[in-house]
Amino acid sequence: MCCVPRVPRLLRTASFRLAALYLVLFVLSSCVLGAAVFVSVRSEIDGQMTSRIQAEAELLSNEFRSGGIGRMMSLVRDRGRGASALDYLIEDAAGARLAGALPLAEALHPGWMTVEIAGTPADDTKSTRLRMLVTRLDGGVLLAVGDDLDRINEVQEAIARALAWAIGLAALLGTGGGILLSRAFLARVDAITRTAEAIIEGDIKRRVPVRGTGDDLDHLASTLNRMLDRIAMLVDSLRQVSSDVAHDLRTPLSRLCQRLDGALRQARSVADYETAVEGAIREAEGLQETFSALLRIAQVAGGSPRDGFRRVDLSAIVETVIDAYRPDLENAGYHLEVEIELGLQVFGDQELLSQATANLIENCLRHTPRGTRIQVSVGATAADGISLVVQDNGEGVSDDDLPRLVQRFYRGEQSRTSPGNGLGLSLVGAVVELHRANFDVRNVCPGLRVVLGFHRAVGD
């Protein structure tokens, strides 16, 4: 069985093929351009030769008319010297040579002629082709003025040689450049491949090297690195969530089992069973609420809800949420202050924005004492954006807890005794990230200030 030789990898790269394509196009263009120059130069030289012969014949004819044949013969002898001189022949009416070095020809006739003069056997000179203009003068005198057509051929050969050298050098340089470019391209591709293989083997922190040249491969490397950063963050988040779920849900599950086990072992009446079942239901509902929140965060973090984004009135969304919570806040003794600029629109999901706003209000309800002042405002910013601010004058959180408030299941020391599962601000953070907005949480002494910064919808 015949084995087909394998093409070297270097010659199979896209960069080498692209360089080869450009080289072929350049060679073809050079050939077309060279042919055009060749034809143009030949036509120009041919026209110059014809004009020169014609002007010389007219000059000699005028000299003949004004000074006679002697004057014309003397002028021919003077002008026949030099390497670039024309060739001349003057014959009388009988066909005898009177002046000039052109060979005698039997069939001279007035007008343009092309004759070929054979070389002599002694010096083995090749034949010469001449272009002549023959003019019949008074008294039967013939005047022939000619020039060597081989000069045109020499110029043509010089142009062809120059074109051949230019195309050859271009092909050589193009091939060399294509090989060097392919080597550089292969090095970059191999670096990306090695990074991918290292990540497959488990080195999730490996990144594609970026040279800082700003070319397409650098842009691709930067994009891949951002993708890898995102994947690493999601993997860490998944690992953290798995750990948090195992840790934070163990306590409510243990309480649920203890309640049911206590009812099974200690209940002596229907009332005891009812009390135990009610407590178990409350524990189960808390677990269900936690899992629902986790599922919602996962859906938001996945990014799929962006497909349904549209222009929504953020002012109206916040106002609706405030109206829903206002009775509970006032009945619980909270002081609510609201300042909403109407008609501010963003590009997003109305349900998610409502959920995020509700979580911010509930965060104040759960972690601040009665009598706390809660301020909610929505307004335009100087940078053509919209800010949603929820602020209270409660106890706030420690500076160490601030960066971790959006972590799932995280609860500061001051909120350990309050109800909740530590997922409220996590969901807010996921919604903010999905909307490509800004999320800022800080202590304002006293209290906590949460600012969501959105981009205003185009056309506002």
N, C-alpha and C positions, 0 to 999 in steps of 0.2 A: 504494500500500500504506500503510495507516494505521500510524503509529508509536505504540506504547504508551509514555506518559511514564515515565521511569525514576524510581523512588522514591529520594530523597536517601539517601546512605550513612548519614547520621546517624540517619535514621528506621528503618534496617534493622538497627541494632545490637541485640544481645541485651539490653543494659541499658535501651534505650528501650522495647523491647517488654515487658520485665518491668515497667518503670514504668507503661506504658500499661495493662497487665493489672491492676496494683494499683489504678490510678486508676479503671478500670471497676468493679472490685470495691468500691472505696470509694464510688463514686457509687450503685451499686445498693444497697449497705448503707445509705447515707444516705437513699435514697428509701424503703426499707422502714422504717427507723427513723422517718423523718419522717411516713410514713403512720400508723404506730402512735401517734406523739405526737399527730398531728392527730385521730385518732379518740378517743384517750384524753382529750384536752383538751376536745373537743366534748361528750363524754359527761359529763365532770366539770362543765362550765359548765351544760349542760342540766339536770343533777341539782340543782345549786345554785339555778338559777332556779326549778325546780319546788318545791324545798323552801322557798325564800323566799316565793314566792306563796302556798303552802299555809299557812305560818306566819302570814303577814299576814292572810289571810282568816280564820283561826281566831281571831286576836287581835281583829279587828273584830267578829266574831260574838259573842265573849264580852263585848265592850264594849256591843254592842246589847242583850244579855240583861240586863246589869247596869245600864246607864244609859239605855237607850232609844235611839230613832233619832236624837235630838238629839246625844247624846253621841257616837254613831258618826259622824255627819256632821261634827261639829267635829274629831274625830280625823282624818278623811279629809282635810279642808282643811289641817290642820297637816302631815300626812305627805306630802302631794302636792307639796311644794316641794323643790327641789334637782335637780341633774342626774342623780343616780342613783336618784331616787324612783320608786316604782312608779306605775302608772296605775290609777285607781279609777273606779267608776260605781255610784251608788245610785239605783234606780228604785222608785217606789211600785207598788202593785197595778195602777194604770191605765197604767203604762208611762211615766210622766212622770219626768224627771230631777230628783233631789233634791240630788245632790252628785256631784263627780268630773268629770274632763275626758275620760273615754273617750267616743267617739261612741256615739250610740244605735244599737242593732242590733235589727232586727225579730225575729230568731230566737234570742234569748237563752234558754238552757235550763240548768238546773243541771248542773254538771260542767265538765270541761275542754273548752275551745274554742280554735281557732286562727282568727283573723279577719284580714283584710287591709283596711287603711284606705287609700283612694286619696288622693293629694295634690291640692291645690287647683290649678286652672288658672292662678291669678294668680302664684303663686311657683314653679310647675312642680316642686313637690316630688314626689319619687318616692313610691310607695306604701309603707306600713309594715305589717309583719306582727307581730301580737301574739299572745301566749299568755295565755289568761285562765282563771281559775277562778271559775265562777258559783255562788253559794250562795243558796238561797231561805230567807228568814228569816220569822219570825212576821208575820202580817198581810199576806202577799203581797209583802213587800219583797224585791227582788233586789240582792245585793251582788256586784259583779264586780271582781276584782283581777287586773291583767295586767302584763306586761313586754314590752319590745321584743326580738323575736327577731333583729333586725339586729345586736344587740351580739355575739351568737354568731358571726354571719357576719363581723363586723369582726375578731374574734379569730382566726377561721380564716384570713382573708386575711392577717393579720399573720404568722401562723405559716408560711403558704405562701410569703410574700415572704422571710422570714428563711431558710427552707429553700432557696429558689432562689438567694439570694445566697451562702449557705454552699457549695452544690454548685458554683456558678459559680466562686467563688474557689478552691475545692479543685481544680477542673478546670484553672484557669489556673496555679495554683502547681504542680500535679502535672505539667502539660505542661512548664512552665519547668524544674522540677527534673529531669524526664526528659531534657530537652535538655542541661542542664549535666552530668548524670551520664554521658550518652552521649558528650559531648565529652571528659570526663576518661577514660572507658573507651577511646575511640578513640585518645587520645594514648598511653595505655599499650600498647595493641595495636600501634600504629604503631611504638613504640619496640622492641617485640619483633620486629616484621617487619623493621625496619631492621637490627637486630642479626643476624637470620638471613640477610638478603641480604648483609651485609658478610662473614659467615663463608663463605657460598657463593662470594663473590668471592676468598676466600683469607685474610681477616683472622681467623685462628683464635683470636687473643687477645681479640677483641671480646666483651663481655659485656652482658647485659640490665641496664639500670639498676634499682636497688632503692631505693625511697623511704624504707624504714624504718617504714612505717605498720603492718606486720604483717597486712595484709588478704590476701585470696585471691590477688590479682594479685602481691603481693609474695612470697607463698609460691611461686607458680608461677615467678616470675622467679628466686628462689633455687634452686629445683629445676632449672630450665633451666641456670643457671650452673654448678651442680655437675655436671650432665650434660656441659656443654661442657668443664669442667675435666677430667673423666674422658676425654672424647674427645681433648682436646689431649694429655693424658698418654699415651694409647695411641698417638696419632700420633707423638709424640716417641719413645716407646719403639720403635715400628716402625722409625722412621728410624734410631734408634741401633742396633737389632738388625741392620738391613740393613748399616749401616756396620761393625759389629763382626763380622758373619759374613764380609763381604768381607775384612776385615783379618786376623782371627784364624784363619780357615780357609785363607788363602792359604799360610801357612807349611807346614802338614801336607800340603796338596795339592802344593806344590812339592817337598817331600821325597819324596812318593809318586812323582811324575814322575821325579825324579832317580834313585831306586832302580831304577825300571823301565828308564829310559834307560841307566843304568850297566850293568844286566844285559844289555840288548840289545847294547851296544857292547863291554863288557869281559869278560863271563862266558865262560870257556873250558871249563867242565866242568859236569856235572850238579849238583855241590855248590854251585858259584857261583850257578847259577840258583835252586836251592832256598833258599839264603841270601837272595838278592834277593827272591824271592817271599814268604818268611816276613816279611821286613821290610816289604814292601808290604802284606801282609795285616794286620800290626799297625797300620800307618798307616791303612788302610781301616777297621779296627775302631774306631780312635780317632775317625775322622770319623763313623762310624755312631753311636757312643756320643754324640757331640756333637749330632748331628741328632735323636737320640731324646730327649735332654734338652731341646732346644729345643722339640720337639713337645709334650713333657709339660708344660713351662712354659706354652706357649700354651693347652693344654687346661685347665690349672688356672686361668690368668688369665681365660679366657673365662667362668668362673662356672657352666657347665652342670653340673659334678659336684654342686652343691648340691641338685639334684633327688633325689639318692640319699642324702642325709644321714640319719643315724639316731643313736640313743644308742649310744656305743661306750665301752669301758673303756680310758681312756688309760693307766692303770697297767699293765694287761695288755699293751697294745701296746708300750710302752717296754720292759717286761721281756722280751718275746719278741725284740725287736730286740737288746737287750743280750746275751741268751743266744746269739744267732746270731753276734755279733761277739766274744764273750768269748774263744774259742780263739785267734783271730787276734791280738787285743790282747795276750793273755798270752804267746803265742809270739814276738811282736815285742818283748817286754820292756816293755810299758806297764803301769802300775799303775792298775787300774780300781777305783773306789769307787762303789758304788751305794746309793742310799737312796730307796726307792719306797713311798709311802703307798698301800695297796691300796684298790681299789674306787672310784677317782675317775673319774667318767664325764663325757664331753663330747658335744656334738651335732656330728657331723662324719662324715668319710669315713675308714674304717679304713686303706685302702690308702695314701691320701695322707699320713695321719699317720705311718704306718710308714715311708714314703719320706722324709719330712722328718726323722724321728729318725735314720734310717740315714745321711742326708747329713750330719747334724751329727757323728756318730761318724766317718764317713769323712773329714770335714774335719780332725778331730784327727789321724787316722792319717797323712794326707798332708802336713800342714804342721807337725807337731811331731816332735822327735827321739825316739829310743828312750829309755826310762826316764821319759818324761813321765807325770805323774799326771793321769788323766782322771776327773772326778767327774760323775756323772749322778744327778739327783734329780727326783722328782715329788712335789708336795705341795700341800695346800690353802692358800689365802691368806686374809687377814682380810676381803677384799672379796668373799667368796663366789665366788672364782675358783680356778683351778688353774694352777700354774706348772711348766713343764718346763725344767730348767736343765742345760746341758752346759758344763763349765768345765775348762780345762787350766792347767798351770803352765809352758807353753812360752814362746816368745819374744814371743808376741802380735803385734800389728800397729801401725803408726804411727798417730798420731791423725788424720793426713790421709787415711789409707786407710779408717778406720772407716765414714764415711758412704757409701762406695762399694762396700762388700763385697757388697751384694745386687744390684749391677748385673751384667748378663749379660756374661760373658767377662772381667770385671775380676779381676785378680790383683795382689796387692801385690808390692812389690819383693822381699820376703823369700821369696815363694813362687814366683818365676819359674822356679826350677830344679826345683821339685817337680812330680810328675805331676798332671794334671787339666786341665779346660777352663774353669774360672771360672764354672761354672753351678750348683754345689752349693748355695750360699747363696741364689742367685736362685730356685731351686725352693722352698727353705724359705720365702723371703719370699712367693712366690706362694701357697703353701699357707696360710701365716699370714693373708694378706689374704683369701683365700677363706673361711676360718673366722672372720673378723672378730675375730681375736685380736691381741695385742700382740707386737712383735718388738723386742728390745733387745739390742744387741751393744756390749760395752765391754771395755776393757783393765782387768785387775785387778792387774797388776804383781806378780809375773810372770804371763803367760798371758792368755787370752781367755775371756770369760764371755758365753754366749748364753742369753737367757731368752725363752721363749715363754709368754705369758700367755693362758689360755683362760677362757671363761665356763663355769661348771659347768652341766651339763644340768639342766633344770627337773625337780624331783621328787627330786633327790639328797638 
